[in-house]
Amino acid sequence: MPNNTTVQKKTNTKQKILKVSSTLFSEHGYKGTSVRKIASEVGIRESALYNHFKNKEEIFLSVAKEIFASPFSDSNEDIKESAMKGKAFLQKFAMQYKLLTFDKNNENMFRLLMIELFANKELREQFMDEFHTQNIKTLSEAFFVMMQNDIIRSSDPMMVAYEFLSTLFYIRLQITLMRFDNSSTNNMSTQFEKHVEFFWESIRV
């Protein structure tokens, strides 16, 4: 049975592989990044890398999972408590989304994932589950709590969640496209906050 030190070392190596892979994928693309290159950058033998991942696609999907993950990681109970703060909950969600958007490595991976979504069915399924479904679930639960406590007007919480998230996603996509063309995004830096302000005024009691 492996001891705690061995387990910790294996975990650290796996996390290092994901971190290095994220950088390489974002710089060279999926096709331009080889398992050999990843292993070399991590500082391990290629054969040792297969102790953690079965192939390059599994590494890529693992990196994608982190990129697609909801920016709001609170538990269900914490979400219910946070939702009682109303507008502050939306501000926190949007701010975490904004930080992900302007993170350089995250941005490059997001750009790559938008391309690879059309070529990889498993990636599409993961995107729908990890990003779309989880975010909608989190937001709709929060909006339901707000409605039950007369913080916002009663409506379909899932549709309200769609409305709130879709604009955030579009702003993120717009910023990614602008940066791809080396266009200034200075005027976009406050769009997340403006969205929260506008959205809140349209739903509050």
Sequence and secondary structure as in RCSB ss.txt:
>XXXX:A:sequence
MPNNTTVQKKTNTKQKILKVSSTLFSEHGYKGTSVRKIASEVGIRESALYNHFKNKEEIFLSVAKEIFASPFSDS
NEDIKESAMKGKAFLQKFAMQYKLLTFDKNNENMFRLLMIELFANKELREQFMDEFHTQNIKTLSEAFFVMMQND
IIRSSDPMMVAYEFLSTLFYIRLQITLMRFDNSSTNNMSTQFEKHVEFFWESIRV
>XXXX:A:secstr
   HHHHHHHHHHHHHHHHHHHHHHHHHTTTT  HHHHHHHHTS HHHHTTT SSHHHHHHHHHHHHHS S    
HHHHHHHHTTTHHHHHHHHHHHHHHHT HHHHHHHHHHHHHTTT HHHHHHIIIIIIIHHHHHHHHHHHHHHHTT
SB  S HHHHHHHHHHHHHHHHHHHHHHHHTT   GGGTTHHHHHHHHHHHHHB 
